[in-house]
Amino acid sequence: MYNTQNDPRAFRNALGQFPTGVTVITTLDGGGNRVGMTANSFSSVSLDPMLVLWSIAKTASAYDAFMQAKHFAIHVLSADQESTSQRFSAKDGDRFAGLDCENGHGGVPLLPKFAARFECTLESCYAGGDHDILVGRVEQFAHRDCIPLGFHAGRYINIPDFE
Ligand SMILES: Cc1cc2nc3c(=O)[nH]c(=O)nc-3n(C[C@H](O)[C@H](O)[C@H](O)COP(=O)(O)O)c2cc1C
């Protein structure tokens, strides 16, 4: 057992024991440019009204765009979309290059592929230490019957097929 207090790496490792899915969250910046980033902090909040949340690091390059945005779209990735997760977390390169996106609620770019997709209007934004917490009201959603991409202890994982 590891019980190291005040050690940021140990804290990260402890958090990493909570397996998650992986999402790509998209919006438009003030100039109408497409913005998107990988995030695994997504969580459900409320069924009625339909609310979800995620948190964004204040250091993220997309931070200013999401702070100004009124709408965003959350794409839960499928098991075969590890490369999409890498593309939307890479430091350089056009994250949208070659992707055939549609315009969703508020004009935000919608990725062609996903396991689930939630088109949101920003409901609230809360301070959360070195992150901000964005709560989205779900305006529209869709999902497909496929295995989602998993993430655990800093690595992508295969979620066993439970069908
Ligand atoms: C699996 C995974 C999950 C991530 N989850 C988050 C998250 O929830 N919030 C966040 O701000 N950044 C998260 N990131 C990091 C962002 O994608 C990050 O902004 C990006 O890796 C660095 O690009 P940037 O310097 O352009 O921001 C995650 C990265 C990966 C690979």
The ligand as an ORCA input file, in Angstrom:
! r2SCAN-3c Opt
* xyz 0 1
  C      -6.528     10.756    -21.497
  C      -6.349     12.243    -21.262
  C      -7.234     12.902    -20.431
  C      -7.114     14.273    -20.204
  N      -8.031     14.904    -19.406
  C      -7.958     16.243    -19.217
  C      -8.954     16.930    -18.467
  O      -9.923     16.351    -17.981
  N      -8.826     18.286    -18.302
  C      -7.767     18.963    -18.840
  O      -7.692     20.180    -18.659
  N      -6.824     18.337    -19.578
  C      -6.903     16.998    -19.788
  N      -5.981     16.359    -20.565
  C      -4.903     17.101    -21.147
  C      -5.379     17.960    -22.320
  O      -5.794     17.148    -23.396
  C      -4.193     18.881    -22.594
  O      -4.675     20.154    -22.711
  C      -3.320     18.499    -23.724
  O      -2.784     17.232    -23.527
  C      -2.137     19.430    -23.886
  O      -2.425     20.261    -24.883
  P      -2.394     21.845    -24.716
  O      -1.043     22.228    -24.212
  O      -2.677     22.312    -26.089
  O      -3.447     22.191    -23.713
  C      -6.078     14.994    -20.807
  C      -5.178     14.330    -21.659
  C      -5.321     12.969    -21.894
  C      -4.373     12.275    -22.844
*
